[in-house]
Amino acid sequence: MAGSSHGHTPAAWTGVIISFIGFCIAGVFMVAANPLGFWAGIAVTVIGGIVGLAMKAAGLGMPKESAELAQARARAGQAQTS
């Protein structure tokens, strides 16, 4: 198991799912040669990023690690390579 969660948070999953839906919408309308639908899909993709960032700001993302924890992690990494 990894020592971190690799971003598996509600904020990350929600942002990625919304962005994926936006890419799918844009792809369908690109094939259908409909520029308005394509740009609507791109807008949904951007909204996915905004929603993910808003959820992270609301506390549903990965917590920031303290300076002490970052230093301890760096020391542990150096000790493993030595």
C-alpha positions as CSV (number, residue, x, y, z in Angstrom):
1,M,0.0,0.0,0.0
2,A,1.2,3.5,-0.7
3,G,1.9,5.9,2.1
4,S,-0.5,8.5,0.6
5,S,-4.0,8.4,-0.9
6,H,-2.9,9.6,-4.3
7,G,-5.7,12.1,-4.5
8,H,-8.6,9.7,-4.0
9,T,-10.9,12.3,-2.5
10,P,-14.5,13.3,-3.1
11,A,-13.2,16.6,-4.7
12,A,-10.9,14.8,-7.1
13,W,-13.4,12.2,-8.1
14,T,-16.2,14.7,-8.7
15,G,-14.0,17.0,-10.7
16,V,-12.7,14.2,-12.9
17,I,-16.1,12.7,-13.5
18,I,-17.6,16.1,-14.5
19,S,-14.6,16.8,-16.7
20,F,-14.9,13.4,-18.3
21,I,-18.6,14.0,-19.1
22,G,-17.6,17.3,-20.6
23,F,-15.0,15.6,-22.8
24,C,-17.6,13.1,-24.0
25,I,-20.0,15.9,-24.8
26,A,-17.4,17.8,-26.7
27,G,-16.3,14.6,-28.6
28,V,-19.8,13.8,-29.7
29,F,-20.5,17.3,-31.0
30,M,-17.1,17.5,-32.7
31,V,-18.0,14.4,-34.7
32,A,-21.5,15.8,-35.3
33,A,-19.9,19.0,-36.6
34,N,-21.8,21.2,-34.2
35,P,-19.5,23.9,-32.8
36,L,-22.0,25.2,-30.3
37,G,-22.3,21.7,-28.7
38,F,-18.6,21.3,-28.8
39,W,-18.0,24.5,-26.8
40,A,-20.7,23.6,-24.4
41,G,-18.8,20.4,-23.7
42,I,-15.6,22.3,-23.2
43,A,-17.5,24.6,-20.8
44,V,-18.6,21.5,-18.8
45,T,-15.0,20.4,-18.7
46,V,-13.9,23.7,-17.2
47,I,-16.8,23.6,-14.7
48,G,-15.5,20.2,-13.6
49,G,-12.2,21.8,-12.7
50,I,-13.9,24.6,-10.9
51,V,-16.1,22.3,-8.9
52,G,-13.1,20.2,-7.9
53,L,-11.2,23.2,-6.7
54,A,-14.3,24.5,-4.8
55,M,-14.7,21.2,-3.1
56,K,-11.0,21.1,-2.2
57,A,-11.4,24.6,-0.7
58,A,-14.4,23.3,1.3
59,G,-12.3,20.7,2.9
60,L,-13.1,17.7,0.7
61,G,-9.7,17.4,-0.9
62,M,-6.3,16.2,0.4
63,P,-5.1,18.1,3.5
64,K,-1.9,20.1,3.1
65,E,1.0,18.5,4.9
66,S,2.9,20.5,7.5
67,A,6.5,21.6,7.0
68,E,7.6,19.1,9.8
69,L,5.9,16.2,8.0
70,A,7.4,17.2,4.7
71,Q,10.9,17.3,6.2
72,A,10.3,13.9,7.9
73,R,9.1,12.4,4.7
74,A,12.2,13.8,2.9
75,R,14.6,12.4,5.6
76,A,12.9,9.0,5.4
77,G,13.3,9.0,1.6
78,Q,16.9,9.8,1.9
79,A,17.5,7.1,4.5
80,Q,15.9,4.5,2.2
81,T,18.2,5.4,-0.7
82,S,21.3,5.2,1.4
